[in-house]
């Protein structure tokens, strides 16, 4: 039967009327549509190819092509294997259901209606089958390809050498094997369920299943087929019950002892574990009953068995554990749970590498400086107090050392160690990186060809400031000069370098400025991808959505494109199996600027070890909008700083060094990606001098140690020794105080060591609970040793927030702060450092002033507190002298004024104080006037006069307080 739609009979042999052409495009239109369709397909294909090709070129340019090929072949292999398996499972069951169809369908309204569908798809049965199997195969393959990490760890897994306390299996089973088995189980369930649905629909369509027809509801063939699939489903459920037994060791649950409890508790070991075993046996029997329908051709027994299995799951798997918890555990919870809490404590302390933490008692109340005059000299020896706060002085670096508007520094500078005048000195360091926002004229050529890199290192002593409150620079100017020697100063790779650059071609780059003129250069490094090939140019034009790359005359022989330029991006790309620390830092090593990046191996499958969310535990007051946080959503219960990586700031060369030589997770990945990680012995001496203990690992460990410093299960359960990381007292954000790098000496150490420190307070309170420090100096025998000074619970020692409050509320200090804030000035508090000293705690906080039109903070004052005695002076030495007594003699404490006694100071004091305050106001006014006129010399003199007047005001106020 032919359809003659849109055609009219030819009644007179005349020309065809217009209606004969309705709905039929012309040949030209059809050709145009076909051409556009082909071009669209080719465009999409080339877009996909461009992504693949540029990735391959980039990995080859950094000499990590094996990483690209290994991950790609693994993904492709998993995609095809599991995609074909899923397609075959569904396709075979559809084919089998069609083959087992009854020869004649029942005479009923239902079957007559289905006849129309059968007739409609009859000509296209093969295409429908191919379409369905291709669709489920693509989805399954894509899902399997995302499991490439799980596959590689299963294939290459290395034993941990530690067994879980419940099943006696090596930890590698839970970390590497169990995740893969669970994936296979999930894939099996998906395959069986999809096959069951496809087979049931096919049987129904061809009469094997009848919902409303008279007689039997299913043919014997359909019954047998579907029963086998149901039997496979129940078999998989039995396997799931068996694996669930092991899953209890890594199961998270709510438990009052900790919010992130992992592992078996009493009810798990004595109720859920036997319940899972019983349910496994019931599921096996039920599966056999389903398979038995191949001979009995009835679902009566299998359905009864399945119903009993469901009922057993509710009673044995749900009700019974609830009864055990209610009537056995709750009446005597501490005794019942203690053995399992002990296992959790041991596993957690090992998994987070805090098992060797040394906790010692510390009174927190030092000697009276009046009775022990040697405390003044001990204070100098206890720590190299860092007055330069790297999180505040970036604007000062910017204003004093930016030199050109197209350079910039990160908001948070870094702390490192360098030798200055033969002595190792804590140093604040930053790179003068490219900032395109400061380019005088923004266009494509300037952004990507002319302004391509930053230049030079800027460094300053961490423990000093000059007379004006400015950093004492040890590396400065452009080109940089100072005490770091000769090194390659061009910075093509950095934290702020996020755009691509095209270098090495006919277009000259701006290197740096000297004597008022720009010095040109051409990149001579080995990094980058060549754009000489037209195919490469086309691929990058598509990848970067920038057509000018395809035809620009600025690209020629030798042109290369640099991208993925931040240290974090580069290390993540060449080692996608690592978790990267949020704070890479630069160092001058062997004549080069090297970015040092700490990297972690993690696992979420360590039995009994409690979990933590990395993004939460590594956030603090600096990560809110400045420093990056590590792996925001990753939940882990095992972590090691197993790799130290470097990224050359000029060449972009990435090196991975094995750091933790015992880590089984690292060994597993090194088997999966051979020859990508260099041995620890390859670390040079200069590089070793600049390696340090990473902040993010320390923050994770300190969060765990708020609970897991307790090794006794009963104390752990009671919650009486729970600590918390205090909020940063110098901000109002309510975020955790960041840890601080500081060269200091713990009570059991003979000399200062570069350390990372933090404090703890009791849960819900502000007084101090403990002080924690880790030796951060790589290459030393004591590296990584965590020490905690635990204060007694019977006495109260001021915590950081209380010390800050004391600073703010003391009358003399508050008055000086008020004067410093006069006019447009702002006061910024630096890092509140805590140093153990002779059973007491020395608090030191630099105070910065940003005012009088200045865009950057200057160090103006130093706050010091020890044993309740406080000083607020111009320099650290003066503050320490006031607290401990100059020259080793303690200053007598101020006497309290008896109630009702006249505290009016002598007239002479009044006159002196009034005169000093008048000078303060005059100096401030003179400074403001000079600033408005742009007379910077007069402004500098006014600032000096202001500082001198403030000092005289303080001196005049001292006797007026009544000694």
Secondary structure, DSSP 8 states (H G I E B T S, - for coil): ----TT----SSS----GGGGTT---HHHHHHHHHHHHHHHHHHHHHHHHHHHHHHHHHHHTT-HHHHHHHHHHHHHHHHHHHHHHHHHHHHHHHHHHHT--SS--SSHHHHHHHHHHHHHHTTHHHHHHHHHHHHHHHHHHHHHTTHHHHHHHHH----S-B-TTT--BHHIIIIIHHHHHHHHHHHHHHHHHHHHHHHHHHHHTTSB-SSSSS-SB-HHHHHHHHHHHHHHHHHHHHHHHHHHHHGGG-EEEETTEEEEES--HHIIIIIHHHHHHHHHHHHHHHHHHHTHHHH---HHHHHHHHHHHHHHHIIIIIHHHHHIIIIIGGGHHHHHHHHHHHHHHHHHHHTT-TT-EEEEE------TTT-TTHHHHHHHHEE---S-TTTTHHHHHHHH--STTEE--SS-EEEEEEETTEEEEEEEEE-EE-GGG-SS--HHIIIIIS--EE-EEEEEEEEE-TTS-EEEEEETTTTEESS-S---EE-S-TT--S-EEESSSS-EEEEEETTEEEEE----S-SEE--SHHHHHHHHHHTT-THHHH-TT--TT-EEE---SHHHHHHHHTTTSEE-S--EEEEETTEEEEEEEEEEEES--TT---EEHHHHT--TTTTTTS--S-TT-EESEEEEEEEEEEETTT--EEEEE--TT-HHHHHHHHHTTTSSB-GGGS-HHHHHH-B--HHHHHHHHHHHHHHT---HHHHHHTTT-EE--B-TT-SS--B---EEEEE--TT-SS-EEEEEEEEEETT--SEEEEEEEE-BTTSTTTT-EEEEEE-TTS----HHHHHHHHHHSHHHHHHHHHHTSTT-EEEEEEEEEEEETTEEEEEEEEEEE-TT-SS-EEEEEEEEETTEEEEESSHHHHHHHHH-GGG----------TT------HHHHHHHHHHHHHHHHHHHHHHHHHHHT-HHHHHHHHHHHHHHHHHHHHHHHHHT--
